[in-house]
Amino acid sequence: MQNKALTAFVIEKIEDMKGRDIITLDIAEKSDFADYMIVASGNSSRHVKSIAQSLITDCRAEGVEPLGVEGNDIGEWALVDFGDVVIHLMTDETRDKYQLEQLWE
């Protein structure tokens, strides 16, 4: 799956799981580790973990394996790394605290 197609697929799946405030950042010119970063919020730690697990399952069903998953045990901030597309799922409190989007704009 190409980067743009994977990005669109991931966004659709996050929306299906009722993820909120989805932001897509094109970081290809600023980074050598990924082309796109997706940041989204979940309503609770359990919701963040559920979205992350669903993304992993749905992408695997499409033949796309994550390179890594971090933070899904706690759920305040889960990172799912698909290589050129990296997804950050956070609770509102964690997202407000770290303001990840501001670092890449």
RONUDREN-934892 format. One line per field, with one value per atom (N, C-alpha, C): residue in one letter; x, y, z. Coordinates in Angstrom, 2 decimals. Atoms other than C-alpha are relative to their C-alpha. Layout:
r = c(A  ...)
east = c(X  ...)
north = c(Y  ...)
up = c(Z  ...)
% end
This chain:
r = c(M  M  M  Q  Q  Q  N  N  N  K  K  K  A  A  A  L  L  L  T  T  T  A  A  A  F  F  F  V  V  V  I  I  I  E  E  E  K  K  K  I  I  I  E  E  E  D  D  D  M  M  M  K  K  K  G  G  G  R  R  R  D  D  D  I  I  I  I  I  I  T  T  T  L  L  L  D  D  D  I  I  I  A  A  A  E  E  E  K  K  K  S  S  S  D  D  D  F  F  F  A  A  A  D  D  D  Y  Y  Y  M  M  M  I  I  I  V  V  V  A  A  A  S  S  S  G  G  G  N  N  N  S  S  S  S  S  S  R  R  R  H  H  H  V  V  V  K  K  K  S  S  S  I  I  I  A  A  A  Q  Q  Q  S  S  S  L  L  L  I  I  I  T  T  T  D  D  D  C  C  C  R  R  R  A  A  A  E  E  E  G  G  G  V  V  V  E  E  E  P  P  P  L  L  L  G  G  G  V  V  V  E  E  E  G  G  G  N  N  N  D  D  D  I  I  I  G  G  G  E  E  E  W  W  W  A  A  A  L  L  L  V  V  V  D  D  D  F  F  F  G  G  G  D  D  D  V  V  V  V  V  V  I  I  I  H  H  H  L  L  L  M  M  M  T  T  T  D  D  D  E  E  E  T  T  T  R  R  R  D  D  D  K  K  K  Y  Y  Y  Q  Q  Q  L  L  L  E  E  E  Q  Q  Q  L  L  L  W  W  W  E  E  E)
east = c(0.85  0.00  0.90  -0.79  1.44  -0.27  0.09  2.00  -1.31  1.24  -0.97  -1.20  1.11  -3.27  -0.04  -0.07  -2.08  -0.48  0.43  -2.58  -1.52  1.46  -6.14  -0.70  0.56  -6.85  0.03  -0.15  -5.54  -0.98  0.93  -7.56  -1.43  1.34  -10.71  -0.24  0.13  -10.10  -0.08  0.07  -9.47  -1.38  1.35  -12.72  -1.05  0.93  -14.55  -0.03  -0.11  -13.32  -0.30  0.39  -14.53  1.18  -1.13  -11.05  -0.32  0.33  -11.11  1.22  -1.04  -9.13  1.17  -1.02  -7.26  0.76  -0.88  -4.32  0.98  -1.01  -2.16  1.08  -1.13  1.28  0.89  -0.95  3.41  1.38  -1.31  6.87  1.16  -1.01  8.74  1.20  -1.09  10.80  0.75  -0.59  11.54  0.60  -0.39  12.27  0.54  -0.47  14.17  -0.55  0.54  12.27  -1.43  1.40  8.72  -0.40  0.57  6.70  -1.22  1.23  3.47  -0.09  0.28  2.57  -1.48  1.41  -1.01  -0.11  0.22  -2.01  -1.51  1.43  -5.43  -0.21  0.34  -7.17  -1.05  1.01  -9.12  -0.62  0.72  -11.64  0.59  -0.56  -9.75  1.18  -1.11  -6.74  -0.50  0.58  -8.95  -0.35  0.35  -10.18  1.25  -1.26  -6.60  0.53  -0.48  -5.57  -0.85  0.92  -8.64  0.22  -0.26  -7.97  1.31  -1.31  -4.32  -0.10  0.13  -5.21  -0.82  0.82  -7.88  0.80  -0.86  -5.41  0.95  -0.94  -2.91  -0.71  0.77  -5.54  -0.45  0.51  -7.05  1.12  -1.12  -3.68  0.61  -0.50  -2.47  -0.92  0.96  -5.64  0.23  -0.32  -4.50  1.43  -1.37  -0.99  1.06  -0.94  0.67  0.31  -0.43  2.66  0.63  -0.67  3.62  1.46  -1.40  7.35  0.18  -0.08  6.70  -1.25  1.12  4.08  0.54  -0.48  4.87  -1.13  0.92  2.83  -1.40  1.38  -0.22  -0.37  0.31  0.08  -0.62  0.52  -0.63  -1.20  1.12  -2.81  -0.12  0.07  -2.15  0.55  -0.60  -0.03  0.47  -0.39  0.21  0.60  -0.64  2.56  -0.03  0.01  2.02  0.83  -0.97  4.90  -0.16  0.10  4.22  1.09  -1.10  7.52  -0.16  0.16  6.70  -1.24  1.18  3.45  0.05  -0.07  3.63  -1.24  1.24  0.51  0.21  -0.03  0.32  -1.45  1.34  -2.88  0.15  -0.20  -3.26  -1.32  1.11  -5.66  0.13  -0.02  -6.60  1.06  -0.96  -4.45  1.43  -1.35  -1.35  0.26  -0.17  -1.90  0.20  -0.16  -2.31  1.37  -1.28  0.82  1.18  -1.17  3.18  -0.10  0.22  1.65  0.90  -0.85  3.35  -0.13  0.22  1.80  0.83  -0.75  3.54  1.47  -1.40  6.95  0.26  -0.19  6.36  -0.59  0.59  4.55  0.98)
north = c(-1.18  0.00  1.24  -1.23  3.39  0.90  -0.87  6.09  0.77  -0.78  8.26  -0.90  0.95  5.25  -0.51  0.46  3.99  1.10  -1.13  7.44  0.14  -0.10  7.63  -1.16  1.19  4.08  0.15  -0.18  4.85  1.05  -1.05  8.06  -0.53  0.58  6.21  -0.93  0.93  3.53  0.74  -0.81  6.14  0.63  -0.57  7.87  -1.06  1.09  4.52  -0.32  0.29  4.05  1.23  -1.24  7.56  0.77  -0.83  9.03  1.44  -1.42  12.83  0.83  -1.00  15.85  -0.58  0.67  13.95  1.04  -0.91  15.88  -0.86  0.66  14.70  1.01  -0.86  16.23  -0.64  0.45  15.88  0.43  -0.31  15.66  -0.48  0.55  14.30  0.93  -0.96  17.49  0.28  -0.31  17.71  -1.21  1.22  14.11  -1.03  1.10  11.14  -1.34  1.25  8.55  -0.28  0.20  9.09  1.11  -1.01  10.93  0.68  -0.53  11.35  -0.35  0.23  11.71  0.32  -0.20  11.30  0.08  -0.19  12.60  0.04  0.04  11.83  -0.20  0.13  11.86  -1.08  0.93  9.22  0.55  -0.52  9.80  -0.44  0.55  7.71  -0.89  0.92  5.44  -1.27  1.20  2.47  0.23  -0.34  4.23  0.08  -0.10  5.04  -1.39  1.37  1.39  -0.73  0.67  0.20  0.46  -0.52  2.48  -0.58  0.51  1.39  -1.47  1.42  -2.30  -0.24  0.13  -1.89  0.35  -0.38  -0.10  -1.12  1.09  -2.90  -1.17  1.12  -5.56  0.28  -0.35  -3.73  0.12  -0.12  -2.94  -1.36  1.35  -6.51  -0.73  0.62  -7.65  0.46  -0.55  -5.45  -0.32  0.39  -6.94  0.99  -1.01  -4.01  -0.29  0.32  -4.99  1.24  -1.11  -2.38  -0.35  0.19  -1.93  0.02  -0.09  -1.13  0.61  -0.55  -0.31  0.33  -0.43  1.67  0.62  -0.68  2.77  -0.55  0.51  0.66  -0.70  0.65  -1.01  1.00  -1.02  2.26  0.71  -0.57  3.94  1.51  -1.46  7.62  0.53  -0.37  7.78  -1.28  1.18  4.98  0.44  -0.27  5.10  -1.28  1.12  2.81  0.43  -0.36  2.88  -0.94  0.75  1.74  0.42  -0.42  3.05  1.44  -1.36  6.06  0.70  -0.59  6.63  -0.38  0.19  7.09  0.60  -0.44  7.36  0.19  -0.31  9.01  0.13  -0.05  8.35  0.37  -0.50  10.26  0.36  -0.58  11.20  1.52  -1.46  14.89  0.62  -0.56  15.57  -0.15  0.25  14.00  0.84  -0.79  15.74  1.47  -1.40  19.12  0.24  -0.14  18.53  0.06  0.11  17.58  0.82  -0.82  19.55  -0.41  0.60  17.26  0.68  -0.64  18.98  1.28  -1.26  22.25  -0.22  0.29  20.59  -0.18  0.35  19.68  1.01  -0.99  22.73  1.05)
up = c(0.00  0.00  0.00  0.09  -0.98  1.20  -1.18  1.65  0.08  -0.02  0.64  0.22  -0.17  0.41  1.44  -1.39  3.80  0.94  -0.82  5.31  -0.03  0.13  3.97  0.71  -0.65  5.18  1.52  -1.44  8.68  0.52  -0.43  8.93  0.02  0.05  7.87  1.20  -1.12  10.52  1.35  -1.23  13.24  0.12  -0.01  12.26  0.34  -0.30  12.36  1.48  -1.43  15.93  0.87  -0.70  16.86  0.59  -0.37  17.17  -0.37  0.19  17.33  -0.36  0.27  16.19  -0.78  0.81  13.50  -0.82  0.74  12.07  -0.80  0.83  9.17  -0.32  0.28  8.88  -1.06  1.01  5.76  0.48  -0.58  7.30  -0.88  0.90  4.28  -0.17  0.18  3.90  1.29  -1.30  7.63  0.69  -0.68  8.46  -0.98  0.84  7.12  0.48  -0.51  9.18  -0.43  0.41  7.84  -0.96  0.90  5.21  0.61  -0.58  7.15  1.47  -1.40  10.79  0.21  -0.31  11.96  1.51  -1.43  15.38  0.22  -0.30  16.88  1.49  -1.41  20.25  0.21  -0.46  22.09  1.28  -1.16  24.89  1.33  -1.23  27.46  -0.36  0.25  27.86  -0.68  0.60  27.03  -1.48  1.37  23.87  -0.88  0.74  22.77  -0.31  0.21  23.25  -1.03  0.93  21.36  -1.44  1.35  18.39  -0.54  0.43  18.25  -0.39  0.29  18.39  -1.26  1.20  15.74  -1.26  1.14  13.43  -0.37  0.24  13.82  -0.68  0.55  13.10  -1.43  1.33  10.11  -1.03  0.94  8.54  -0.31  0.26  8.98  -0.98  0.92  7.19  -1.43  1.32  4.28  -0.42  0.33  4.35  0.43  -0.47  6.13  1.47  -1.36  9.22  0.66  -0.69  11.82  0.28  -0.35  12.35  1.50  -1.45  15.98  0.59  -0.76  18.58  1.38  -1.31  21.72  0.79  -0.89  24.71  0.07  0.03  24.02  1.31  -1.28  27.44  0.98  -0.92  29.31  -0.63  0.73  26.70  0.01  0.05  27.38  -1.32  1.27  24.23  -0.67  0.76  21.71  -1.33  1.28  18.74  -0.83  0.92  15.77  -1.21  1.04  13.27  -1.19  1.25  9.70  -0.98  0.86  8.37  -0.43  0.51  6.24  0.54  -0.64  8.15  1.49  -1.45  11.93  0.63  -0.61  14.06  1.50  -1.43  17.49  0.46  -0.58  19.46  1.46  -1.35  22.72  0.67  -0.74  25.46  -0.14  0.12  25.47  0.90  -0.95  28.54  -0.51  0.52  27.00  -1.24  1.23  23.67  0.34  -0.41  25.39  0.64  -0.69  27.46  -0.97  0.88  24.63  -1.28  1.19  21.72  -1.16  1.03  19.22  -1.36  1.30  16.21  -0.14  0.04  17.13  -0.37  0.30  16.81  -1.49  1.40  13.17  -0.98  0.90  11.79  -0.43)
% end
